[in-house]
Amino acid sequence: MARFLNSNIRKLLATQIRMSSDQLGELGKGAGKGGGGGGAVRQAGGAFGKKQAAEEEMYFKRKEQEQLAALRRHHQDEIDHHKKEIERLQQEISRHEGKIRKLKHDD
């Protein structure tokens, strides 16, 4: 589970770095216009380049949302596990207190 979490955190950070990097121009404007370099369609610029750039941004946004949802699920699973562990330990405490009471009663 820790390996899964580390992988998601790594991907999330990479996505955030990518999104926060400075863009020289508008995405999808084409090569030589500040926003190209993302493939043949994006190098050509125009409406198709802008559409592809928008689709890429939506893809990364969806991926980020999926990763955040997975992280939330992981944290909720951890919380549930710890609550069960607390309950188990409280039962152990009660059991030991019962043994102490029994020992005092036997005296």
Biopython code that builds the backbone (N, CA, C, O; Angstrom):
import numpy as np
from Bio.PDB.StructureBuilder import StructureBuilder

atoms = [
    (1, "MET", "N", (0.835, -1.199, 0.000)),
    (1, "MET", "CA", (0.000, 0.000, 0.000)),
    (1, "MET", "C", (0.873, 1.254, 0.000)),
    (1, "MET", "O", (0.548, 2.240, -0.661)),
    (2, "ALA", "N", (1.996, 1.214, 0.753)),
    (2, "ALA", "CA", (2.884, 2.372, 0.806)),
    (2, "ALA", "C", (3.507, 2.636, -0.564)),
    (2, "ALA", "O", (3.693, 3.786, -0.961)),
    (3, "ARG", "N", (3.827, 1.551, -1.285)),
    (3, "ARG", "CA", (4.404, 1.714, -2.613)),
    (3, "ARG", "C", (3.404, 2.391, -3.544)),
    (3, "ARG", "O", (3.783, 3.248, -4.343)),
    (4, "PHE", "N", (2.129, 2.013, -3.448)),
    (4, "PHE", "CA", (1.061, 2.622, -4.247)),
    (4, "PHE", "C", (0.938, 4.102, -3.922)),
    (4, "PHE", "O", (0.809, 4.933, -4.820)),
    (5, "LEU", "N", (0.978, 4.427, -2.634)),
    (5, "LEU", "CA", (0.848, 5.818, -2.202)),
    (5, "LEU", "C", (2.027, 6.641, -2.698)),
    (5, "LEU", "O", (1.838, 7.743, -3.213)),
    (6, "ASN", "N", (3.243, 6.118, -2.550)),
    (6, "ASN", "CA", (4.422, 6.852, -2.997)),
    (6, "ASN", "C", (4.364, 7.111, -4.494)),
    (6, "ASN", "O", (4.742, 8.190, -4.951)),
    (7, "SER", "N", (3.899, 6.141, -5.254)),
    (7, "SER", "CA", (3.770, 6.303, -6.696)),
    (7, "SER", "C", (2.779, 7.416, -7.024)),
    (7, "SER", "O", (3.037, 8.245, -7.896)),
    (8, "ASN", "N", (1.643, 7.432, -6.322)),
    (8, "ASN", "CA", (0.639, 8.473, -6.570)),
    (8, "ASN", "C", (1.154, 9.846, -6.190)),
    (8, "ASN", "O", (0.920, 10.816, -6.910)),
    (9, "ILE", "N", (1.846, 9.940, -5.079)),
    (9, "ILE", "CA", (2.387, 11.235, -4.661)),
    (9, "ILE", "C", (3.407, 11.724, -5.679)),
    (9, "ILE", "O", (3.434, 12.905, -6.024)),
    (10, "ARG", "N", (4.245, 10.808, -6.157)),
    (10, "ARG", "CA", (5.255, 11.171, -7.150)),
    (10, "ARG", "C", (4.584, 11.704, -8.417)),
    (10, "ARG", "O", (5.012, 12.718, -8.970)),
    (11, "LYS", "N", (3.540, 11.026, -8.873)),
    (11, "LYS", "CA", (2.826, 11.460, -10.072)),
    (11, "LYS", "C", (2.134, 12.793, -9.848)),
    (11, "LYS", "O", (2.124, 13.651, -10.731)),
    (12, "LEU", "N", (1.555, 12.968, -8.666)),
    (12, "LEU", "CA", (0.867, 14.215, -8.342)),
    (12, "LEU", "C", (1.846, 15.380, -8.362)),
    (12, "LEU", "O", (1.543, 16.443, -8.903)),
    (13, "LEU", "N", (3.011, 15.181, -7.775)),
    (13, "LEU", "CA", (4.008, 16.248, -7.765)),
    (13, "LEU", "C", (4.491, 16.565, -9.178)),
    (13, "LEU", "O", (4.683, 17.730, -9.527)),
    (14, "ALA", "N", (4.686, 15.530, -9.983)),
    (14, "ALA", "CA", (5.117, 15.755, -11.361)),
    (14, "ALA", "C", (4.065, 16.546, -12.126)),
    (14, "ALA", "O", (4.401, 17.426, -12.919)),
    (15, "THR", "N", (2.800, 16.238, -11.891)),
    (15, "THR", "CA", (1.713, 16.960, -12.549)),
    (15, "THR", "C", (1.691, 18.411, -12.111)),
    (15, "THR", "O", (1.527, 19.308, -12.938)),
    (16, "GLN", "N", (1.855, 18.648, -10.820)),
    (16, "GLN", "CA", (1.834, 20.015, -10.316)),
    (16, "GLN", "C", (3.010, 20.812, -10.857)),
    (16, "GLN", "O", (2.863, 21.985, -11.199)),
    (17, "ILE", "N", (4.176, 20.182, -10.935)),
    (17, "ILE", "CA", (5.345, 20.875, -11.479)),
    (17, "ILE", "C", (5.092, 21.225, -12.936)),
    (17, "ILE", "O", (5.411, 22.326, -13.385)),
    (18, "ARG", "N", (4.510, 20.269, -13.680)),
    (18, "ARG", "CA", (4.234, 20.515, -15.089)),
    (18, "ARG", "C", (3.256, 21.672, -15.249)),
    (18, "ARG", "O", (3.434, 22.534, -16.109)),
    (19, "MET", "N", (2.219, 21.682, -14.409)),
    (19, "MET", "CA", (1.195, 22.713, -14.534)),
    (19, "MET", "C", (1.712, 24.076, -14.080)),
    (19, "MET", "O", (1.252, 25.109, -14.565)),
    (20, "SER", "N", (2.668, 24.079, -13.149)),
    (20, "SER", "CA", (3.147, 25.355, -12.637)),
    (20, "SER", "C", (4.319, 25.906, -13.437)),
    (20, "SER", "O", (4.745, 27.038, -13.206)),
    (21, "SER", "N", (4.845, 25.123, -14.377)),
    (21, "SER", "CA", (5.974, 25.619, -15.155)),
    (21, "SER", "C", (5.516, 26.774, -16.044)),
    (21, "SER", "O", (4.384, 26.812, -16.526)),
    (22, "ASP", "N", (6.422, 27.694, -16.237)),
    (22, "ASP", "CA", (6.085, 28.878, -17.028)),
    (22, "ASP", "C", (5.933, 28.505, -18.499)),
    (22, "ASP", "O", (6.763, 27.782, -19.049)),
    (23, "GLN", "N", (4.897, 28.988, -19.119)),
    (23, "GLN", "CA", (4.667, 28.793, -20.540)),
    (23, "GLN", "C", (5.147, 30.048, -21.262)),
    (23, "GLN", "O", (4.892, 31.172, -20.831)),
    (24, "LEU", "N", (5.841, 29.829, -22.358)),
    (24, "LEU", "CA", (6.342, 30.971, -23.112)),
    (24, "LEU", "C", (5.235, 31.637, -23.913)),
    (24, "LEU", "O", (5.306, 32.830, -24.207)),
    (25, "GLY", "N", (4.239, 30.888, -24.256)),
    (25, "GLY", "CA", (3.135, 31.429, -25.032)),
    (25, "GLY", "C", (1.878, 30.644, -24.754)),
    (25, "GLY", "O", (1.830, 29.811, -23.849)),
    (26, "GLU", "N", (0.870, 30.916, -25.538)),
    (26, "GLU", "CA", (-0.398, 30.221, -25.360)),
    (26, "GLU", "C", (-0.272, 28.795, -25.884)),
    (26, "GLU", "O", (0.316, 28.567, -26.941)),
    (27, "LEU", "N", (-0.826, 27.835, -25.143)),
    (27, "LEU", "CA", (-0.742, 26.444, -25.563)),
    (27, "LEU", "C", (-1.453, 26.250, -26.895)),
    (27, "LEU", "O", (-2.531, 26.798, -27.130)),
    (28, "GLY", "N", (-0.823, 25.453, -27.766)),
    (28, "GLY", "CA", (-1.438, 25.118, -29.040)),
    (28, "GLY", "C", (-1.266, 26.161, -30.121)),
    (28, "GLY", "O", (-1.867, 26.041, -31.188)),
    (29, "LYS", "N", (-0.453, 27.192, -29.873)),
    (29, "LYS", "CA", (-0.273, 28.253, -30.871)),
    (29, "LYS", "C", (0.620, 27.813, -32.022)),
    (29, "LYS", "O", (0.602, 28.428, -33.088)),
    (30, "GLY", "N", (1.400, 26.758, -31.820)),
    (30, "GLY", "CA", (2.250, 26.275, -32.893)),
    (30, "GLY", "C", (3.712, 26.525, -32.611)),
    (30, "GLY", "O", (4.064, 27.318, -31.738)),
    (31, "ALA", "N", (4.572, 25.833, -33.366)),
    (31, "ALA", "CA", (6.013, 25.955, -33.184)),
    (31, "ALA", "C", (6.472, 27.345, -33.584)),
    (31, "ALA", "O", (5.980, 27.916, -34.557)),
    (32, "GLY", "N", (7.399, 27.875, -32.843)),
    (32, "GLY", "CA", (7.922, 29.200, -33.138)),
    (32, "GLY", "C", (7.025, 30.316, -32.650)),
    (32, "GLY", "O", (7.351, 31.490, -32.823)),
    (33, "LYS", "N", (5.911, 29.976, -32.050)),
    (33, "LYS", "CA", (4.980, 30.988, -31.562)),
    (33, "LYS", "C", (4.858, 30.914, -30.046)),
    (33, "LYS", "O", (3.980, 31.537, -29.450)),
    (34, "GLY", "N", (5.755, 30.140, -29.431)),
    (34, "GLY", "CA", (5.801, 30.110, -27.975)),
    (34, "GLY", "C", (5.080, 28.956, -27.331)),
    (34, "GLY", "O", (5.317, 28.693, -26.152)),
    (35, "GLY", "N", (4.216, 28.250, -28.027)),
    (35, "GLY", "CA", (3.449, 27.202, -27.367)),
    (35, "GLY", "C", (3.550, 25.853, -28.035)),
    (35, "GLY", "O", (2.821, 24.932, -27.667)),
    (36, "GLY", "N", (4.433, 25.709, -29.009)),
    (36, "GLY", "CA", (4.509, 24.461, -29.762)),
    (36, "GLY", "C", (5.388, 23.427, -29.101)),
    (36, "GLY", "O", (5.672, 23.501, -27.905)),
    (37, "GLY", "N", (5.815, 22.466, -29.890)),
    (37, "GLY", "CA", (6.694, 21.424, -29.405)),
    (37, "GLY", "C", (5.967, 20.248, -28.800)),
    (37, "GLY", "O", (6.615, 19.390, -28.201)),
    (38, "GLY", "N", (4.670, 20.162, -28.923)),
    (38, "GLY", "CA", (3.920, 19.086, -28.301)),
    (38, "GLY", "C", (3.472, 18.014, -29.266)),
    (38, "GLY", "O", (2.638, 17.186, -28.900)),
    (39, "GLY", "N", (3.985, 17.989, -30.475)),
    (39, "GLY", "CA", (3.573, 16.991, -31.461)),
    (39, "GLY", "C", (3.237, 17.670, -32.771)),
    (39, "GLY", "O", (3.220, 18.897, -32.859)),
    (40, "ALA", "N", (2.965, 16.858, -33.804)),
    (40, "ALA", "CA", (2.743, 17.389, -35.146)),
    (40, "ALA", "C", (1.538, 18.323, -35.200)),
    (40, "ALA", "O", (1.602, 19.378, -35.830)),
    (41, "VAL", "N", (0.451, 17.949, -34.553)),
    (41, "VAL", "CA", (-0.754, 18.781, -34.599)),
    (41, "VAL", "C", (-0.502, 20.090, -33.869)),
    (41, "VAL", "O", (-0.876, 21.158, -34.353)),
    (42, "ARG", "N", (0.132, 20.005, -32.706)),
    (42, "ARG", "CA", (0.382, 21.228, -31.945)),
    (42, "ARG", "C", (1.421, 22.102, -32.633)),
    (42, "ARG", "O", (1.368, 23.327, -32.526)),
    (43, "GLN", "N", (2.369, 21.486, -33.339)),
    (43, "GLN", "CA", (3.370, 22.283, -34.046)),
    (43, "GLN", "C", (2.731, 23.078, -35.171)),
    (43, "GLN", "O", (3.189, 24.172, -35.500)),
    (44, "ALA", "N", (1.688, 22.539, -35.755)),
    (44, "ALA", "CA", (1.017, 23.232, -36.843)),
    (44, "ALA", "C", (0.251, 24.447, -36.335)),
    (44, "ALA", "O", (0.042, 25.407, -37.077)),
    (45, "GLY", "N", (-0.166, 24.410, -35.077)),
    (45, "GLY", "CA", (-0.903, 25.540, -34.510)),
    (45, "GLY", "C", (-2.347, 25.536, -34.960)),
    (45, "GLY", "O", (-2.854, 24.525, -35.448)),
    (46, "GLY", "N", (-2.994, 26.646, -34.799)),
    (46, "GLY", "CA", (-4.380, 26.779, -35.228)),
    (46, "GLY", "C", (-5.357, 26.122, -34.276)),
    (46, "GLY", "O", (-5.028, 25.812, -33.131)),
    (47, "ALA", "N", (-6.576, 25.915, -34.778)),
    (47, "ALA", "CA", (-7.663, 25.395, -33.951)),
    (47, "ALA", "C", (-7.380, 23.982, -33.452)),
    (47, "ALA", "O", (-7.685, 23.651, -32.306)),
    (48, "PHE", "N", (-6.792, 23.143, -34.321)),
    (48, "PHE", "CA", (-6.503, 21.777, -33.888)),
    (48, "PHE", "C", (-5.441, 21.755, -32.796)),
    (48, "PHE", "O", (-5.534, 20.972, -31.851)),
    (49, "GLY", "N", (-4.441, 22.606, -32.923)),
    (49, "GLY", "CA", (-3.402, 22.688, -31.891)),
    (49, "GLY", "C", (-3.974, 23.135, -30.563)),
    (49, "GLY", "O", (-3.627, 22.599, -29.511)),
    (50, "LYS", "N", (-4.861, 24.127, -30.620)),
    (50, "LYS", "CA", (-5.497, 24.608, -29.385)),
    (50, "LYS", "C", (-6.392, 23.531, -28.786)),
    (50, "LYS", "O", (-6.444, 23.363, -27.567)),
    (51, "LYS", "N", (-7.105, 22.796, -29.659)),
    (51, "LYS", "CA", (-7.983, 21.733, -29.173)),
    (51, "LYS", "C", (-7.161, 20.640, -28.506)),
    (51, "LYS", "O", (-7.529, 20.152, -27.438)),
    (52, "GLN", "N", (-6.046, 20.252, -29.131)),
    (52, "GLN", "CA", (-5.212, 19.208, -28.545)),
    (52, "GLN", "C", (-4.627, 19.674, -27.215)),
    (52, "GLN", "O", (-4.573, 18.903, -26.256)),
    (53, "ALA", "N", (-4.191, 20.921, -27.153)),
    (53, "ALA", "CA", (-3.648, 21.454, -25.905)),
    (53, "ALA", "C", (-4.713, 21.445, -24.812)),
    (53, "ALA", "O", (-4.421, 21.115, -23.663)),
    (54, "ALA", "N", (-5.943, 21.804, -25.163)),
    (54, "ALA", "CA", (-7.034, 21.799, -24.183)),
    (54, "ALA", "C", (-7.345, 20.377, -23.721)),
    (54, "ALA", "O", (-7.601, 20.146, -22.539)),
    (55, "GLU", "N", (-7.321, 19.420, -24.663)),
    (55, "GLU", "CA", (-7.569, 18.026, -24.296)),
    (55, "GLU", "C", (-6.477, 17.497, -23.371)),
    (55, "GLU", "O", (-6.755, 16.747, -22.435)),
    (56, "GLU", "N", (-5.231, 17.892, -23.640)),
    (56, "GLU", "CA", (-4.130, 17.478, -22.770)),
    (56, "GLU", "C", (-4.307, 18.041, -21.365)),
    (56, "GLU", "O", (-4.101, 17.337, -20.376)),
    (57, "GLU", "N", (-4.683, 19.289, -21.284)),
    (57, "GLU", "CA", (-4.891, 19.909, -19.972)),
    (57, "GLU", "C", (-6.031, 19.225, -19.225)),
    (57, "GLU", "O", (-5.942, 19.016, -18.016)),
    (58, "MET", "N", (-7.101, 18.875, -19.937)),
    (58, "MET", "CA", (-8.217, 18.163, -19.310)),
    (58, "MET", "C", (-7.779, 16.778, -18.836)),
    (58, "MET", "O", (-8.186, 16.318, -17.769)),
    (59, "TYR", "N", (-6.942, 16.121, -19.643)),
    (59, "TYR", "CA", (-6.428, 14.803, -19.267)),
    (59, "TYR", "C", (-5.658, 14.893, -17.957)),
    (59, "TYR", "O", (-5.870, 14.089, -17.049)),
    (60, "PHE", "N", (-4.767, 15.871, -17.860)),
    (60, "PHE", "CA", (-3.965, 16.009, -16.647)),
    (60, "PHE", "C", (-4.832, 16.425, -15.460)),
    (60, "PHE", "O", (-4.571, 16.013, -14.330)),
    (61, "LYS", "N", (-5.838, 17.220, -15.702)),
    (61, "LYS", "CA", (-6.757, 17.616, -14.629)),
    (61, "LYS", "C", (-7.508, 16.388, -14.103)),
    (61, "LYS", "O", (-7.644, 16.207, -12.893)),
    (62, "ARG", "N", (-8.002, 15.535, -15.039)),
    (62, "ARG", "CA", (-8.697, 14.308, -14.629)),
    (62, "ARG", "C", (-7.761, 13.380, -13.857)),
    (62, "ARG", "O", (-8.150, 12.799, -12.843)),
    (63, "LYS", "N", (-6.528, 13.245, -14.341)),
    (63, "LYS", "CA", (-5.546, 12.396, -13.664)),
    (63, "LYS", "C", (-5.293, 12.900, -12.253)),
    (63, "LYS", "O", (-5.218, 12.111, -11.311)),
    (64, "GLU", "N", (-5.161, 14.205, -12.107)),
    (64, "GLU", "CA", (-4.925, 14.787, -10.792)),
    (64, "GLU", "C", (-6.109, 14.506, -9.864)),
    (64, "GLU", "O", (-5.919, 14.183, -8.692)),
    (65, "GLN", "N", (-7.338, 14.630, -10.394)),
    (65, "GLN", "CA", (-8.524, 14.355, -9.585)),
    (65, "GLN", "C", (-8.573, 12.881, -9.169)),
    (65, "GLN", "O", (-8.937, 12.568, -8.035)),
    (66, "GLU", "N", (-8.209, 11.980, -10.080)),
    (66, "GLU", "CA", (-8.172, 10.555, -9.750)),
    (66, "GLU", "C", (-7.150, 10.277, -8.658)),
    (66, "GLU", "O", (-7.408, 9.498, -7.740)),
    (67, "GLN", "N", (-5.987, 10.918, -8.761)),
    (67, "GLN", "CA", (-4.943, 10.715, -7.762)),
    (67, "GLN", "C", (-5.365, 11.255, -6.404)),
    (67, "GLN", "O", (-5.093, 10.634, -5.376)),
    (68, "LEU", "N", (-6.023, 12.399, -6.393)),
    (68, "LEU", "CA", (-6.502, 12.954, -5.126)),
    (68, "LEU", "C", (-7.567, 12.052, -4.510)),
    (68, "LEU", "O", (-7.597, 11.863, -3.294)),
    (69, "ALA", "N", (-8.439, 11.497, -5.345)),
    (69, "ALA", "CA", (-9.467, 10.582, -4.835)),
    (69, "ALA", "C", (-8.816, 9.330, -4.245)),
    (69, "ALA", "O", (-9.239, 8.844, -3.197)),
    (70, "ALA", "N", (-7.789, 8.811, -4.916)),
    (70, "ALA", "CA", (-7.080, 7.638, -4.397)),
    (70, "ALA", "C", (-6.397, 7.960, -3.075)),
    (70, "ALA", "O", (-6.385, 7.137, -2.160)),
    (71, "LEU", "N", (-5.835, 9.149, -2.977)),
    (71, "LEU", "CA", (-5.180, 9.566, -1.740)),
    (71, "LEU", "C", (-6.198, 9.707, -0.612)),
    (71, "LEU", "O", (-5.930, 9.313, 0.523)),
    (72, "ARG", "N", (-7.368, 10.269, -0.924)),
    (72, "ARG", "CA", (-8.430, 10.381, 0.086)),
    (72, "ARG", "C", (-8.876, 8.995, 0.563)),
    (72, "ARG", "O", (-9.050, 8.767, 1.760)),
    (73, "ARG", "N", (-9.059, 8.070, -0.392)),
    (73, "ARG", "CA", (-9.451, 6.702, -0.023)),
    (73, "ARG", "C", (-8.388, 6.061, 0.863)),
    (73, "ARG", "O", (-8.708, 5.398, 1.849)),
    (74, "HIS", "N", (-7.134, 6.264, 0.506)),
    (74, "HIS", "CA", (-6.036, 5.697, 1.295)),
    (74, "HIS", "C", (-6.073, 6.236, 2.720)),
    (74, "HIS", "O", (-5.954, 5.472, 3.678)),
    (75, "HIS", "N", (-6.237, 7.543, 2.862)),
    (75, "HIS", "CA", (-6.276, 8.137, 4.201)),
    (75, "HIS", "C", (-7.492, 7.643, 4.982)),
    (75, "HIS", "O", (-7.395, 7.401, 6.185)),
    (76, "GLN", "N", (-8.625, 7.492, 4.318)),
    (76, "GLN", "CA", (-9.811, 6.985, 5.005)),
    (76, "GLN", "C", (-9.594, 5.547, 5.457)),
    (76, "GLN", "O", (-10.002, 5.173, 6.556)),
    (77, "ASP", "N", (-8.954, 4.741, 4.614)),
    (77, "ASP", "CA", (-8.632, 3.365, 5.004)),
    (77, "ASP", "C", (-7.717, 3.349, 6.222)),
    (77, "ASP", "O", (-7.896, 2.539, 7.132)),
    (78, "GLU", "N", (-6.738, 4.248, 6.234)),
    (78, "GLU", "CA", (-5.825, 4.342, 7.383)),
    (78, "GLU", "C", (-6.588, 4.729, 8.646)),
    (78, "GLU", "O", (-6.352, 4.162, 9.712)),
    (79, "ILE", "N", (-7.496, 5.686, 8.533)),
    (79, "ILE", "CA", (-8.298, 6.120, 9.686)),
    (79, "ILE", "C", (-9.129, 4.949, 10.211)),
    (79, "ILE", "O", (-9.172, 4.706, 11.416)),
    (80, "ASP", "N", (-9.789, 4.225, 9.300)),
    (80, "ASP", "CA", (-10.605, 3.078, 9.708)),
    (80, "ASP", "C", (-9.754, 2.022, 10.411)),
    (80, "ASP", "O", (-10.157, 1.461, 11.431)),
    (81, "HIS", "N", (-8.581, 1.763, 9.857)),
    (81, "HIS", "CA", (-7.674, 0.782, 10.463)),
    (81, "HIS", "C", (-7.287, 1.204, 11.879)),
    (81, "HIS", "O", (-7.304, 0.386, 12.799)),
    (82, "HIS", "N", (-6.942, 2.466, 12.053)),
    (82, "HIS", "CA", (-6.513, 2.938, 13.368)),
    (82, "HIS", "C", (-7.669, 2.939, 14.369)),
    (82, "HIS", "O", (-7.463, 2.672, 15.553)),
    (83, "LYS", "N", (-8.877, 3.238, 13.901)),
    (83, "LYS", "CA", (-10.037, 3.171, 14.803)),
    (83, "LYS", "C", (-10.264, 1.740, 15.284)),
    (83, "LYS", "O", (-10.552, 1.513, 16.459)),
    (84, "LYS", "N", (-10.132, 0.774, 14.366)),
    (84, "LYS", "CA", (-10.279, -0.629, 14.757)),
    (84, "LYS", "C", (-9.183, -1.030, 15.740)),
    (84, "LYS", "O", (-9.429, -1.776, 16.688)),
    (85, "GLU", "N", (-7.990, -0.536, 15.507)),
    (85, "GLU", "CA", (-6.870, -0.839, 16.402)),
    (85, "GLU", "C", (-7.116, -0.244, 17.788)),
    (85, "GLU", "O", (-6.826, -0.889, 18.795)),
    (86, "ILE", "N", (-7.642, 0.969, 17.850)),
    (86, "ILE", "CA", (-7.980, 1.603, 19.134)),
    (86, "ILE", "C", (-9.018, 0.757, 19.868)),
    (86, "ILE", "O", (-8.895, 0.512, 21.068)),
    (87, "GLU", "N", (-10.037, 0.316, 19.141)),
    (87, "GLU", "CA", (-11.087, -0.509, 19.751)),
    (87, "GLU", "C", (-10.503, -1.812, 20.296)),
    (87, "GLU", "O", (-10.850, -2.237, 21.399)),
    (88, "ARG", "N", (-9.623, -2.440, 19.530)),
    (88, "ARG", "CA", (-8.984, -3.685, 19.975)),
    (88, "ARG", "C", (-8.160, -3.451, 21.233)),
    (88, "ARG", "O", (-8.214, -4.243, 22.174)),
    (89, "LEU", "N", (-7.398, -2.362, 21.249)),
    (89, "LEU", "CA", (-6.566, -2.069, 22.417)),
    (89, "LEU", "C", (-7.415, -1.733, 23.642)),
    (89, "LEU", "O", (-7.046, -2.082, 24.764)),
    (90, "GLN", "N", (-8.542, -1.061, 23.438)),
    (90, "GLN", "CA", (-9.431, -0.767, 24.568)),
    (90, "GLN", "C", (-10.004, -2.059, 25.146)),
    (90, "GLN", "O", (-10.172, -2.178, 26.360)),
    (91, "GLN", "N", (-10.303, -3.019, 24.285)),
    (91, "GLN", "CA", (-10.777, -4.317, 24.773)),
    (91, "GLN", "C", (-9.684, -5.028, 25.567)),
    (91, "GLN", "O", (-9.967, -5.668, 26.579)),
    (92, "GLU", "N", (-8.446, -4.916, 25.114)),
    (92, "GLU", "CA", (-7.319, -5.500, 25.844)),
    (92, "GLU", "C", (-7.166, -4.846, 27.212)),
    (92, "GLU", "O", (-6.931, -5.529, 28.208)),
    (93, "ILE", "N", (-7.300, -3.530, 27.258)),
    (93, "ILE", "CA", (-7.207, -2.806, 28.532)),
    (93, "ILE", "C", (-8.298, -3.294, 29.479)),
    (93, "ILE", "O", (-8.031, -3.568, 30.649)),
    (94, "SER", "N", (-9.518, -3.400, 28.976)),
    (94, "SER", "CA", (-10.633, -3.875, 29.805)),
    (94, "SER", "C", (-10.369, -5.291, 30.314)),
    (94, "SER", "O", (-10.661, -5.606, 31.468)),
    (95, "ARG", "N", (-9.822, -6.128, 29.463)),
    (95, "ARG", "CA", (-9.514, -7.505, 29.857)),
    (95, "ARG", "C", (-8.492, -7.524, 30.988)),
    (95, "ARG", "O", (-8.653, -8.261, 31.961)),
    (96, "HIS", "N", (-7.447, -6.719, 30.864)),
    (96, "HIS", "CA", (-6.415, -6.666, 31.902)),
    (96, "HIS", "C", (-6.958, -6.055, 33.191)),
    (96, "HIS", "O", (-6.610, -6.501, 34.285)),
    (97, "GLU", "N", (-7.805, -5.041, 33.068)),
    (97, "GLU", "CA", (-8.417, -4.454, 34.269)),
    (97, "GLU", "C", (-9.281, -5.489, 34.987)),
    (97, "GLU", "O", (-9.314, -5.535, 36.217)),
    (98, "GLY", "N", (-9.979, -6.319, 34.209)),
    (98, "GLY", "CA", (-10.776, -7.397, 34.798)),
    (98, "GLY", "C", (-9.904, -8.387, 35.553)),
    (98, "GLY", "O", (-10.276, -8.853, 36.630)),
    (99, "LYS", "N", (-8.741, -8.709, 34.987)),
    (99, "LYS", "CA", (-7.811, -9.612, 35.674)),
    (99, "LYS", "C", (-7.332, -9.002, 36.987)),
    (99, "LYS", "O", (-7.230, -9.699, 37.996)),
    (100, "ILE", "N", (-7.039, -7.705, 36.977)),
    (100, "ILE", "CA", (-6.591, -7.021, 38.198)),
    (100, "ILE", "C", (-7.702, -7.041, 39.241)),
    (100, "ILE", "O", (-7.442, -7.318, 40.412)),
    (101, "ARG", "N", (-8.935, -6.752, 38.834)),
    (101, "ARG", "CA", (-10.065, -6.783, 39.773)),
    (101, "ARG", "C", (-10.234, -8.182, 40.370)),
    (101, "ARG", "O", (-10.496, -8.340, 41.563)),
    (102, "LYS", "N", (-10.079, -9.187, 39.512)),
    (102, "LYS", "CA", (-10.217, -10.562, 39.987)),
    (102, "LYS", "C", (-9.120, -10.890, 41.000)),
    (102, "LYS", "O", (-9.384, -11.551, 42.005)),
    (103, "LEU", "N", (-7.895, -10.435, 40.743)),
    (103, "LEU", "CA", (-6.795, -10.676, 41.679)),
    (103, "LEU", "C", (-7.053, -9.980, 43.010)),
    (103, "LEU", "O", (-6.778, -10.549, 44.066)),
    (104, "LYS", "N", (-7.577, -8.758, 42.976)),
    (104, "LYS", "CA", (-7.879, -8.023, 44.206)),
    (104, "LYS", "C", (-9.002, -8.716, 44.970)),
    (104, "LYS", "O", (-8.999, -8.763, 46.200)),
    (105, "HIS", "N", (-9.954, -9.248, 44.227)),
    (105, "HIS", "CA", (-11.112, -9.903, 44.836)),
    (105, "HIS", "C", (-10.698, -11.221, 45.492)),
    (105, "HIS", "O", (-11.251, -11.602, 46.524)),
    (106, "ASP", "N", (-9.726, -11.916, 44.894)),
    (106, "ASP", "CA", (-9.265, -13.202, 45.424)),
    (106, "ASP", "C", (-8.476, -13.030, 46.717)),
    (106, "ASP", "O", (-8.385, -13.966, 47.511)),
    (107, "ASP", "N", (-7.907, -11.851, 46.939)),
    (107, "ASP", "CA", (-7.105, -11.630, 48.158)),
    (107, "ASP", "C", (-7.980, -11.633, 49.314)),
    (107, "ASP", "O", (-7.515, -11.464, 50.441)),
]
sb = StructureBuilder()
sb.init_structure("model")
sb.init_model(0)
sb.init_chain("A")
sb.init_seg("    ")
for serial, (resi, resn, name, xyz) in enumerate(atoms, 1):
    if name == "N":
        sb.init_residue(resn, " ", resi, " ")
    sb.init_atom(name, np.array(xyz, "f"), 0.0, 1.0, " ", f" {name:<3s}", serial, name[0])
structure = sb.get_structure()
